[in-house]
């Protein structure tokens, strides 16, 4: 792995990201000052902007239109923000990155409409690229995100989930937007079809690694780092890779399996039971095993980045893949 302190991709992209931020804030405005402030707070707490970075890097090595790339980058980030608004509403989450969620401040009907508004605004940014291919990828990605969220909802509180079920779910929920970002950037940048497909695979693998690491952090870190308590996924009945790996090593007749089943199903009302299961998973080696899976996806992504002939851009794509697996929040 590259030492995180040596990376400069975020500094290099800072000027572009500031322009993306301006477009984001302009598109996210609504005519109600209190609500507008809440949305802008959510937009401004957007983290490292990995999806826009991947889109911009994927399009910068050929004959590209810089303004179009910036517009598309703002579109994918706004799509991501809209999906978080709906995700928090479905989960009834009170916090997002340590800040109160919209659904903790507003009626659920208003929050759903605001999420829809942000989806519409993100689609308008995609349409502003004047590329039917980009609009098609955008629409397909939105469908994939909804599919992933529906899969998570319909299998919640069930422990009998396979690795294949999990990977299909997190592709839709998370990796599809990384994949679409890379593909849209490559198309706007007039890359060859071979490069477009390789960069889409790059985005997919980075996105898969990102979500697996997120799922590990849910167990490994606490409120101070994540803005929510450890084991939040368990309390929502969401079965992630660490839980799948941990459960695979348990006998169905063991007390540990019964305890896990009670927590996942939401049937446990014993104080401290969630914390005990979280500690059991931490002690089992499932987190390290999950991180090894994330590293495999990151390594595949870095191999796909080799399709980019510009060495500087290739190096930064590699840095992004390394950052995804090395981060602590």
C-alpha positions as CSV (number, residue, x, y, z in Angstrom):
1,X,0.0,0.0,0.0
2,X,1.0,3.6,-0.6
3,X,1.6,5.6,2.6
4,X,-1.5,7.8,2.8
5,X,0.6,10.8,3.8
6,X,2.4,10.7,0.5
7,X,-0.7,11.0,-1.7
8,X,-1.4,14.2,-3.6
9,X,-4.4,13.3,-5.7
10,X,-6.8,15.3,-3.6
11,X,-4.5,18.4,-3.6
12,X,-4.1,18.0,-7.4
13,X,-7.9,17.9,-8.0
14,X,-8.7,20.7,-5.5
15,X,-9.3,23.4,-8.2
16,X,-11.6,21.2,-10.2
17,X,-13.4,20.0,-7.0
18,X,-14.1,23.6,-5.9
19,X,-15.8,24.2,-9.3
20,X,-17.8,21.0,-8.8
21,X,-18.8,22.3,-5.4
22,X,-20.1,25.5,-6.8
23,X,-22.3,23.7,-9.3
24,X,-23.5,21.3,-6.6
25,X,-24.5,24.1,-4.3
26,X,-26.3,26.0,-7.1
27,X,-28.2,22.9,-8.1
28,X,-29.1,22.0,-4.6
29,X,-30.8,25.3,-3.7
30,X,-34.4,25.4,-2.8
31,X,-36.7,28.4,-2.1
32,X,-37.1,27.7,1.6
33,X,-34.2,29.2,3.6
34,X,-34.3,26.7,6.5
35,X,-34.5,23.7,4.2
36,X,-31.9,25.1,1.9
37,X,-29.5,25.5,4.8
38,X,-30.1,21.8,5.8
39,X,-29.4,20.6,2.2
40,X,-26.3,22.7,1.8
41,X,-25.0,21.4,5.1
42,X,-25.4,17.9,3.7
43,X,-23.8,18.8,0.4
44,X,-20.8,20.5,2.1
45,X,-20.2,17.4,4.4
46,X,-19.6,15.3,1.3
47,X,-16.2,13.8,2.2
48,X,-13.5,13.3,-0.3
49,X,-15.7,13.5,-3.5
50,X,-14.4,10.2,-4.7
51,X,-17.0,9.8,-7.4
52,X,-16.4,13.2,-9.0
53,X,-12.6,12.6,-8.8
54,X,-12.9,9.2,-10.6
55,X,-15.1,10.8,-13.3
56,X,-12.7,13.7,-13.8
57,X,-9.6,11.4,-13.9
58,X,-11.3,9.0,-16.3
59,X,-11.9,11.8,-18.8
60,X,-8.8,13.9,-18.6
61,X,-6.3,12.0,-20.8
62,X,-7.9,12.5,-24.2
63,X,-9.7,15.3,-26.2
64,X,-12.2,16.3,-23.5
65,X,-14.3,19.3,-22.8
66,X,-13.4,20.4,-19.3
67,X,-16.7,22.2,-18.6
68,X,-18.7,19.1,-19.5
69,X,-16.6,17.0,-17.2
70,X,-17.2,19.4,-14.3
71,X,-21.0,19.4,-15.0
72,X,-21.1,15.6,-15.1
73,X,-19.0,15.4,-11.9
74,X,-21.5,17.6,-10.1
75,X,-24.3,15.4,-11.4
76,X,-22.9,12.2,-10.0
77,X,-22.2,13.7,-6.6
78,X,-25.7,15.2,-6.4
79,X,-27.1,11.8,-7.4
80,X,-25.0,10.3,-4.5
81,X,-26.4,13.0,-2.1
82,X,-30.0,12.3,-3.2
83,X,-29.5,8.6,-2.6
84,X,-28.2,9.3,0.9
85,X,-31.3,11.4,1.7
86,X,-33.6,8.5,0.7
87,X,-31.3,5.9,2.4
88,X,-31.5,7.8,5.7
89,X,-35.2,8.1,5.4
90,X,-35.6,4.3,4.9
91,X,-33.2,3.5,7.8
92,X,-34.8,6.2,10.0
93,X,-31.2,7.3,10.7
94,X,-30.8,10.3,13.0
95,X,-27.2,11.1,12.1
96,X,-25.1,11.2,8.9
97,X,-21.4,12.0,9.3
98,X,-22.1,13.2,12.8
99,X,-24.8,15.7,11.6
100,X,-28.5,15.4,12.0
101,X,-30.2,13.9,9.0
102,X,-33.0,15.7,7.1
103,X,-35.5,13.1,8.3
104,X,-34.6,13.9,11.9
105,X,-35.5,17.6,11.3
106,X,-38.4,17.4,8.8
107,X,-41.5,15.3,8.1
108,X,-40.8,12.1,6.2
109,X,-43.0,13.2,3.3
110,X,-41.0,16.4,2.8
111,X,-37.7,14.6,3.0
112,X,-38.8,12.1,0.3
113,X,-39.8,15.0,-1.9
114,X,-36.5,16.8,-1.3
115,X,-34.6,13.6,-2.2
116,X,-36.7,13.4,-5.4
117,X,-35.9,17.1,-6.1
118,X,-32.2,16.4,-5.8
119,X,-32.5,13.3,-8.1
120,X,-34.2,15.6,-10.7
121,X,-31.5,18.2,-10.3
122,X,-28.8,15.6,-10.8
123,X,-30.5,14.3,-13.9
124,X,-30.6,17.9,-15.3
125,X,-26.8,18.1,-14.8
126,X,-26.4,14.8,-16.7
127,X,-28.7,16.1,-19.5
128,X,-26.6,19.3,-19.6
129,X,-23.7,17.3,-21.0
130,X,-25.7,16.9,-24.2
131,X,-24.5,13.3,-24.4
132,X,-27.3,10.6,-24.9
133,X,-24.7,8.0,-23.7
134,X,-24.1,9.8,-20.5
135,X,-27.8,10.3,-19.8
136,X,-28.3,6.6,-20.5
137,X,-25.6,5.6,-18.1
138,X,-27.0,8.0,-15.5
139,X,-30.5,6.5,-15.8
140,X,-29.1,2.9,-15.6
141,X,-27.0,3.8,-12.6
142,X,-30.0,5.3,-10.8
143,X,-31.9,2.0,-11.5
144,X,-29.0,0.0,-10.1
145,X,-28.9,2.1,-6.9
146,X,-32.7,1.6,-6.4
147,X,-32.2,-2.1,-7.0
148,X,-29.5,-2.3,-4.4
149,X,-31.6,-0.4,-1.8
150,X,-34.6,-2.6,-2.5
151,X,-32.5,-5.7,-2.0
152,X,-31.2,-4.4,1.3
153,X,-34.7,-3.6,2.4
154,X,-36.2,-6.9,1.4
155,X,-33.5,-9.1,3.0
156,X,-33.2,-7.1,6.2
157,X,-33.1,-9.1,9.4
158,X,-32.2,-12.4,7.5
159,X,-29.0,-14.1,8.4
160,X,-29.3,-16.7,5.5
161,X,-27.6,-14.5,2.9
162,X,-24.8,-15.7,0.6
163,X,-21.7,-13.9,-0.5
164,X,-23.2,-13.6,-4.0
165,X,-26.3,-12.0,-2.5
166,X,-24.2,-9.5,-0.6
167,X,-22.0,-8.6,-3.6
168,X,-25.0,-8.1,-5.9
169,X,-26.6,-5.8,-3.3
170,X,-23.5,-3.7,-2.7
171,X,-22.9,-3.4,-6.4
172,X,-26.3,-1.7,-6.8
173,X,-26.2,0.3,-3.6
174,X,-22.6,1.6,-4.0
175,X,-20.3,0.3,-6.7
176,X,-22.7,1.1,-9.6
177,X,-22.2,4.8,-9.1
178,X,-18.4,4.4,-9.0
179,X,-18.7,2.4,-12.2
180,X,-21.0,4.9,-13.8
181,X,-18.8,7.8,-12.8
182,X,-15.7,6.2,-14.5
183,X,-17.7,5.2,-17.6
184,X,-19.3,8.7,-18.0
185,X,-15.9,10.4,-17.6
186,X,-14.3,8.1,-20.1
187,X,-17.1,8.7,-22.7
188,X,-16.9,12.5,-22.2
189,X,-13.1,12.3,-22.6
190,X,-13.5,10.4,-25.9
191,X,-11.7,7.4,-24.7
192,X,-11.7,4.2,-26.8
193,X,-14.3,1.5,-26.2
194,X,-11.5,-0.7,-24.6
195,X,-10.6,2.1,-22.2
196,X,-14.2,2.9,-21.4
197,X,-14.9,-0.7,-20.4
198,X,-11.7,-1.0,-18.5
199,X,-12.4,2.2,-16.6
200,X,-15.9,1.0,-15.8
201,X,-14.5,-2.2,-14.3
202,X,-12.0,0.0,-12.4
203,X,-14.9,2.0,-10.9
204,X,-16.8,-1.2,-10.1
205,X,-13.9,-2.7,-8.2
206,X,-13.1,0.5,-6.3
207,X,-16.8,0.8,-5.4
208,X,-16.9,-2.8,-4.1
209,X,-13.8,-2.2,-2.0
210,X,-15.2,1.1,-0.7
211,X,-18.4,-0.6,0.5
212,X,-16.6,-3.5,2.1
213,X,-14.3,-1.2,4.0
214,X,-17.4,0.9,5.1
215,X,-18.9,-2.3,6.4
216,X,-15.7,-3.1,8.3
217,X,-15.6,0.4,9.8
218,X,-19.1,0.0,11.0
219,X,-17.8,-2.7,13.4
220,X,-14.3,-1.3,14.0
221,X,-14.9,2.4,14.6
222,X,-17.2,4.2,16.9
223,X,-19.4,7.3,17.1
224,X,-16.4,9.8,17.1
225,X,-15.1,8.5,13.8
226,X,-18.3,7.6,12.0
227,X,-20.9,9.8,13.6
228,X,-22.9,6.7,14.6
229,X,-22.4,3.9,17.1
230,X,-20.5,0.8,16.2
231,X,-22.7,-2.0,14.9
232,X,-25.3,0.3,13.4
233,X,-25.8,-2.1,10.5
234,X,-26.6,-4.9,12.9
235,X,-29.2,-2.8,14.7
236,X,-30.8,-2.1,11.2
237,X,-30.8,-5.9,10.4
238,X,-28.3,-5.3,7.6
239,X,-26.1,-8.3,7.1
240,X,-22.7,-7.3,5.7
241,X,-19.5,-9.2,4.8
242,X,-18.0,-9.3,8.4
243,X,-21.2,-10.8,9.7
244,X,-21.4,-13.3,6.8
245,X,-17.8,-14.4,7.4
246,X,-18.4,-14.6,11.2
247,X,-21.6,-16.6,10.9
248,X,-20.0,-19.1,8.5
249,X,-17.6,-20.1,11.3
250,X,-20.4,-20.8,13.8
251,X,-22.4,-24.0,14.4
252,X,-26.1,-23.4,13.9
253,X,-26.7,-24.9,17.3
254,X,-24.2,-22.7,19.2
255,X,-25.2,-20.0,21.7
256,X,-23.1,-17.5,19.6
257,X,-25.2,-18.2,16.5
258,X,-28.4,-17.9,18.5
259,X,-27.3,-14.6,19.9
260,X,-26.3,-13.3,16.4
261,X,-29.6,-14.5,15.0
262,X,-31.5,-12.6,17.7
263,X,-29.7,-9.4,17.1
264,X,-30.0,-9.6,13.3
265,X,-33.7,-10.5,13.4
266,X,-34.4,-7.6,15.9
267,X,-35.7,-10.0,18.5
268,X,-33.1,-9.3,21.1
269,X,-34.1,-7.0,23.9
270,X,-31.3,-7.9,26.3
271,X,-29.1,-4.8,27.3
272,X,-25.7,-4.9,25.8
273,X,-26.4,-7.8,23.4
274,X,-25.6,-5.8,20.3
275,X,-22.3,-4.6,21.8
276,X,-21.5,-8.2,22.7
277,X,-22.1,-9.5,19.2
278,X,-20.0,-6.6,17.8
279,X,-17.1,-7.6,20.1
280,X,-17.5,-11.3,19.1
281,X,-17.2,-10.3,15.4
282,X,-14.2,-8.1,16.1
283,X,-12.5,-11.0,18.0
284,X,-13.3,-13.6,15.3
285,X,-10.9,-12.3,12.6
286,X,-13.8,-11.5,10.3
287,X,-12.8,-7.9,10.0
288,X,-9.3,-8.8,8.7
289,X,-10.8,-11.3,6.4
290,X,-13.2,-8.7,5.0
291,X,-10.4,-6.2,4.5
292,X,-8.4,-8.8,2.5
293,X,-11.4,-9.1,0.2
294,X,-11.5,-5.3,-0.2
295,X,-7.8,-5.3,-1.0
296,X,-8.4,-7.9,-3.8
297,X,-11.0,-5.6,-5.4
298,X,-8.6,-2.7,-5.0
299,X,-5.8,-4.7,-6.7
300,X,-8.1,-5.6,-9.6
301,X,-9.0,-1.9,-9.9
302,X,-5.3,-0.9,-10.0
303,X,-4.7,-3.5,-12.8
304,X,-7.6,-2.0,-14.8
305,X,-6.0,1.5,-14.3
306,X,-3.1,0.3,-16.5
307,X,-5.3,0.9,-19.6
308,X,-4.7,4.7,-19.1
309,X,-1.5,5.6,-21.0
310,X,-1.0,9.0,-19.2
311,X,1.2,8.0,-16.3
312,X,0.2,10.8,-14.0
313,X,-3.5,10.0,-14.4
314,X,-2.8,6.3,-14.0
315,X,-0.9,6.9,-10.8
316,X,-3.7,9.0,-9.3
317,X,-6.3,6.3,-10.1
318,X,-4.1,3.9,-8.2
319,X,-3.8,6.3,-5.3
320,X,-7.6,6.5,-5.2
321,X,-7.9,2.7,-5.0
322,X,-5.3,2.6,-2.2
323,X,-7.0,5.4,-0.3
324,X,-10.3,3.5,-0.4
325,X,-8.9,0.5,1.5
326,X,-6.6,2.5,3.8
327,X,-9.1,5.0,5.1
328,X,-10.3,5.0,8.7
329,X,-13.7,6.8,8.2
